[in-house]
Amino acid sequence: QTRFFACFATSLAAAAGGAFAANLFTLVIFYELLSLVTYPLVYHHEDEEGWAGSRKYLVYLMGASKSVLLAALALTYQIAGSLDFVPGGLLAGV
């Protein structure tokens, strides 16, 4: 139970870090951290169904972030020239 609450508290901290992110890169870093620290919450009961679900969870989240999220991050930086959050939107000056 201690592991559950430690991971839960860390996931809350990662979510708060993402909420206070000043740029898109920091938001992606906290999203990745949130994905990793919520992994133990999925398999907390440590039965076969939990392990199977946790493997799918990790593959889906890591697969999506590596293939789509990083490509979108690079494309946004290439188009906008910056990843900072600004009033009016990231692509307001484009």
C-alpha positions as CSV (number, residue, x, y, z in Angstrom):
1,Q,0.0,0.0,0.0
2,T,2.9,2.3,0.6
3,R,4.1,1.8,-3.0
4,F,0.6,2.7,-4.3
5,F,0.5,6.0,-2.3
6,A,4.0,6.9,-3.3
7,C,3.3,6.4,-7.0
8,F,0.0,8.3,-6.6
9,A,1.7,11.3,-4.9
10,T,4.4,11.3,-7.6
11,S,1.7,11.2,-10.3
12,L,0.0,14.2,-8.7
13,A,3.3,16.0,-8.7
14,A,3.9,15.2,-12.4
15,A,0.4,16.4,-13.3
16,A,1.0,19.6,-11.4
17,G,4.3,20.1,-13.1
18,G,2.6,19.7,-16.5
19,A,-0.1,22.2,-15.5
20,F,2.6,24.7,-14.6
21,A,4.8,24.1,-17.7
22,A,6.0,27.2,-19.4
23,N,6.7,25.6,-22.8
24,L,5.7,22.6,-24.8
25,F,8.9,20.7,-24.2
26,T,8.5,20.8,-20.4
27,L,4.9,19.7,-20.8
28,V,6.0,16.7,-22.8
29,I,8.6,15.8,-20.2
30,F,6.0,15.9,-17.4
31,Y,3.6,13.9,-19.6
32,E,6.3,11.2,-20.0
33,L,6.9,11.2,-16.2
34,L,3.2,10.9,-15.6
35,S,3.0,7.9,-17.9
36,L,5.9,6.2,-16.2
37,V,4.8,6.8,-12.6
38,T,1.2,5.7,-13.2
39,Y,2.4,2.4,-14.6
40,P,2.7,0.8,-11.1
41,L,-0.8,2.0,-10.3
42,V,-2.2,-0.1,-13.2
43,Y,-0.6,-3.4,-11.9
44,H,-1.1,-2.6,-8.2
45,H,-3.0,-5.9,-7.5
46,E,-0.2,-7.9,-9.2
47,D,-2.5,-10.5,-10.7
48,E,-2.4,-11.8,-14.3
49,E,-5.0,-9.3,-15.5
50,G,-3.1,-6.4,-13.9
51,W,0.2,-7.4,-15.5
52,A,-1.5,-7.8,-19.0
53,G,-3.2,-4.5,-18.7
54,S,-0.1,-2.7,-17.5
55,R,1.9,-4.0,-20.4
56,K,-0.7,-2.7,-22.9
57,Y,-0.8,0.6,-21.0
58,L,2.9,1.1,-21.3
59,V,3.1,0.0,-24.9
60,Y,0.2,2.3,-25.9
61,L,1.5,5.3,-24.0
62,M,5.2,5.0,-25.0
63,G,4.3,4.1,-28.6
64,A,2.1,7.1,-28.9
65,S,4.5,9.4,-27.3
66,K,7.5,8.2,-29.3
67,S,5.8,8.1,-32.7
68,V,3.3,10.9,-32.7
69,L,4.1,13.3,-29.8
70,L,7.8,13.7,-30.6
71,A,7.1,14.2,-34.3
72,A,4.5,16.9,-33.5
73,L,6.9,18.5,-31.1
74,A,9.6,18.7,-33.8
75,L,7.2,20.0,-36.4
76,T,5.9,22.6,-34.1
77,Y,9.4,23.8,-33.3
78,Q,10.3,23.9,-37.0
79,I,7.2,25.9,-37.9
80,A,7.0,28.3,-34.9
81,G,10.7,28.5,-34.0
82,S,9.8,28.3,-30.3
83,L,8.0,26.0,-27.9
84,D,7.1,28.7,-25.4
85,F,3.4,29.2,-24.5
86,V,2.4,32.7,-25.5
87,P,-0.9,34.6,-25.4
88,G,-2.8,33.9,-28.6
89,G,-1.3,30.5,-29.1
90,L,1.9,28.9,-30.0
91,L,1.5,29.5,-33.8
92,A,0.0,33.0,-33.5
93,G,3.0,34.7,-35.2
94,V,3.1,32.2,-38.1
